[in-house]
């Protein structure tokens, strides 16, 4: 069983390296740089504020639901909320973040 886990980790790491290499070679980084530096600073600040507000609202909603059945700190739910959003951004489906949030909540 331990060999299977090591092999699975090797496969995951290999996929990760391949994806990083693919992004590095295929993405037109000069164009990305131009777009980032041509963005309006006001709009970037607004986007950051809205993203933080979104995480706060999502986490508060989870906290209100969870506190009915268990004693969970809002700070823990905020951390788990950020983890869930990261998984939503990088996983192929939106179910991934909710699954990860549920997993981490069950561990607290």
C-alpha positions in Angstrom: 0.0 0.0 0.0 2.8 2.4 0.8 4.3 1.9 -2.6 1.0 2.9 -4.2 0.9 6.2 -2.2 4.5 7.0 -3.3 3.7 6.2 -6.9 0.5 8.4 -6.7 2.6 11.3 -5.3 5.1 10.9 -8.1 2.3 11.0 -10.7 0.8 14.1 -9.1 4.2 15.8 -9.0 4.9 14.9 -12.6 1.6 16.4 -13.7 2.4 19.5 -11.7 5.8 19.9 -13.3 4.3 19.3 -16.8 1.6 22.0 -16.2 4.2 24.5 -15.0 6.4 23.8 -18.0 3.4 24.1 -20.3 2.4 27.5 -18.8 5.9 28.8 -18.9 6.4 27.9 -22.6 2.9 28.7 -24.0 1.8 31.8 -22.2 2.8 35.1 -23.9 4.3 36.6 -20.7 5.0 40.0 -22.3 1.3 40.4 -23.2 0.3 39.4 -19.7 2.7 41.9 -18.3 1.4 44.7 -20.5 -2.2 43.9 -19.5 -1.4 43.9 -15.8 0.5 47.2 -15.9 -2.1 48.9 -18.1 -4.9 48.1 -15.6 -6.5 50.9 -13.6 -5.2 51.1 -10.1 -8.7 52.1 -8.9 -10.3 49.1 -10.5 -7.7 46.8 -9.0 -8.3 48.1 -5.5 -12.0 47.8 -6.0 -11.6 44.2 -7.2 -9.5 43.3 -4.2 -12.0 44.9 -1.8 -14.9 43.1 -3.4 -13.0 39.8 -3.3 -12.3 40.2 0.4 -15.9 41.1 1.0 -17.0 38.0 -0.9 -14.9 35.8 1.2 -16.2 37.4 4.4 -19.8 36.9 3.3 -19.3 33.3 2.3 -17.4 32.5 5.5 -20.0 34.3 7.7 -22.7 32.2 6.0 -20.8 29.0 6.7 -20.2 30.1 10.3 -23.9 30.8 10.9 -24.8 27.4 9.6 -22.0 25.6 11.6 -22.5 27.3 14.9 -26.0 25.7 15.2 -24.4 22.3 15.5 -20.9 22.8 16.7 -18.7 25.5 18.3 -16.5 26.8 15.5 -14.4 30.0 15.6 -15.1 32.5 12.9 -11.4 32.8 12.3 -11.1 29.1 11.5 -14.1 29.4 9.1 -12.4 32.4 7.4 -9.2 30.4 6.9 -11.1 27.5 5.5 -13.1 29.8 3.3 -9.9 31.1 1.7 -8.7 27.5 1.2 -12.1 26.6 -0.4 -11.9 29.6 -2.8 -8.4 28.6 -3.8 -9.7 25.1 -4.7 -12.6 26.6 -6.6 -10.2 28.6 -8.7 -7.8 25.8 -9.5 -10.0 22.7 -9.6 -12.0 21.9 -12.8 -15.4 22.1 -11.0 -16.9 24.4 -8.4 -17.7 21.4 -6.2 -14.1 21.1 -5.2 -14.1 24.1 -2.9 -17.2 23.1 -1.0 -15.8 19.5 -0.6 -12.5 20.9 0.8 -14.4 23.3 3.1 -16.5 20.4 4.4 -13.4 18.2 4.9 -11.5 20.9 6.9 -14.6 21.8 8.9 -15.0 18.1 9.9 -11.4 18.2 11.1 -11.8 21.2 13.4 
